[in-house]
Amino acid sequence: MTKCKALIIRVLDLFICVTLLIVLSPMLVFISILQLFLGEGEIFYKQIRVGRDGNEFYLLKFATMLKDSPNIGAGDITVKSDPRVLKHGKLLRKTKINELPQLINILSGEMSFVGPRPLTVKNFSFYSIAEKKYIINMKPGLTGIGSLFFRDEEKFLYGNENPEQFYQTSIVPYKALLERYYFQNQSVSLYLRIFVLTILSVMFPQLRLNKYFKDIPTPPPELDI
């Protein structure tokens, strides 16, 4: 991406981020207070993720799972009806409200609104050296083309005897293709398209995304996307 495009996207990031923080501040404060009384009393969940140029940073979310969840069950992978998810956390996750604290990550420049989702160190290790190079060449995003097509990733893992293996052998390779597609076609218009489609996909979960992207990589048969 050219420096000019990168600058435009950074300006868009800041403008949208500040606007959302102002508009959503009453709701964010209310949810933060509720977090103190629900579940285990944690407001935020902080987790180390791999960012631009391989630099690690703390990703912020509203806490929706048990404190020790990375060491229980499927670890870094969340499956459908995961027993580690707190009762109120189901609603926050379904509406993606749990992701809103990442506005702070965007404001600080660690993330963009659109880009590959920042991976945990463990999940990042599942990618090949070539795939890692172009993923860390981009600023990670609150949403992205991979996030869009796997917006309900948990359903692909539900009922699987070995969800981590399925994640590595089926989901990771296709996600890598999607992120490469974004890397090769980065533009302001694609940024805006993904941003708008993210909002629409939350409002209309059955939205079919393929028609909005040309020459999208063909998914493997085991992934109904």
N, C-alpha and C positions, 0 to 999 in steps of 0.2 A: 504494500500500500504506500502511496506517495505521502510525503510530509503534509501536503495540503489536505488530503483526504483525512489523514490522522488528526489534524488540527480541527477540522470541521466536526469529526465524530467526538473529539474531546469536548468541544464547545456544546454539542448536543447533549452529551453525558451530563455535563455540569448544569445546563439549563433545565433538563428534565428532572435531574436529581434534586436540585434546590426547589423546584416547583412542587414535586411530590412530597418532599419533606415538610414544606409549609402546609400543603393541603391535607396531608395525612397525619400531621403531628397530633391532633386530638385522639385519633384512633390508636396511634402508636403508643401514646402515653397510657391510654386506657388498657390496652393489651399488656403493656409492661406491668401495670399494677395488678392485673388479673394473674399474670404469671407468678407473682409472689405468693398467691393463695391457692394456685392449682398445681397438681402434680407434685413435684419435688421442690417447688419454690425457686427454681432457677429462671431468670429472665432470658438470658442469652445462652446459646450454645456456640462455643468457639472451637474451631477445628483447623489444624494446619492443612493447607492446600498448596499445590504447586502452581505458581503464577508465571508471569512473563519472564523469559530468559531463565526459567527454572528456579526463580526466587520463591521461597516459601513465605506464606503470610497466613494470618488468622482470618478465616471466613466466619462471618457472623450470621446467625439465624436465631429466631425465637426458639427456645427449647421446646421440643415436642416429644422427646423420647426419654426413657430412663437414663440417668446419669452415666451408668456403666454400659450403655448399649453397644459401644464398639467392641466390647469383650464378651458380648452375649449373642447367641444365635448366629445370624448371617453376617455379623461384623459390620463392615462398611456398606454392605448392600442391604437395602430395605425391601422386603417383600410385601405383597398384598396381605392385609389383615395381620400385619406384624405385631405380635404381642408386646413388643417393647414401646410401641407408640402410646402415649398417654391419651386419655379420652378426649380432652379438648384439643390435643395435638392433631387428631384426625381432621378436624375442621380447618385448622390452620394450614395443614399440608394440602388438603384438597383445594383450597382457595388460593394457595401459594402465598398466603399472608406471612407464613413463617420465614419467607425469603426476604422480606422487606428490610430487615436490618442491614442487608448488603448494600443499601443505599450509602451507608457510611464507607464501605469498601470502595464504592464508585467515587464518592466525593474525595477520598484520599488518593485516588489514582491507581489503586491496586487492581481494580476491575473496571470493565465497561458495561454498558447495558447489554451489548451483544458481543458474543465471542464464545469460544469453547468453554463449557462448564469447568471450573477449576477442580482438578482431581485430587483425591487424597494421595499421599505418597504411595500407598499400596496399590491403588487402582491405576496410578500413573505407570507403575512397573509392568502392567499388563500389555502396554503398547510397545511396538517395535522402536528401535533407535530412530529410524526414518520418520515414523509417525510422531515421536516425541519432539523432533526438531521443528516441525511446522506447527505443532500445537503450542509450544512455548514461544514461538515467534509471534504469537498473537496475545493480546491482553485478554484474560479470561472474562466471561460475561455472566451477568445475572440470568440471561437467557441466551439462546443460540440455536442454530439449526439442529444440532444434536439434541438439545433440550426440548425443542418443539416436537420432533418425531418420537422422542421417548418421554413425552410429558406424563405418561402413565406407565413408566418403566416397571413398576411393581407388578403389573398384570402379566408381564412376560415371565416373571420369575415365580409367580404364584403356582404352587403345586409341584414345582420342580424338585426332584430329589436332591439335586446338587446345584443350587442357584448360583454359587460362585463360579462353578465350571461353565454353566450356561452363559453367564455374564462374560466370561473370558473368551469363549469360543464362538459366540453368536452376536452378542451385543457390542462388545468392544470393537471387533473388526468393522461392523457397519457404522458405528459411531465415528471411527477413524476416517472412513470414506466420506461421511458427511462433513466432518471438520476440514478435511482436505478440500472438499467442494467450496466451503466458505472461504478458506485460505486463498484459493485460486480465483475466487470471484468477489473478493472484498470491494465494497463500494458503499457510498452513503445511501443509495437507493435500496441496496440489499439489507443494510443495517435497519432502515426504517420499515422495510417489509417484514422482517423478522420481529421487530418490536411490536408492530400492529397485530401481526398474526398471533403473537404470544397472548395479547390481551383478548383477542377473539377466541382463542382456544380455551381460555379459562371460562369465558362466558358460554361458549358452545363446544363442549368436550368432544362431540362427534364430528367436528370439522375435519374434512379431508384436506390434507396439506399438499399433496403431490402436484395438484394443478397450479399451485402458486410458484413452483420452481421448475425451471427448464433443465433437462438433462440431469436430473437428480439420480444418484447411484441407485441401482436396483437392489432392494433388500433381499436377504436370503429367504427361502420359503418358510422357515420356522418363525419369521417375524412378520406378523400381519400388520403392516404399516401402510 
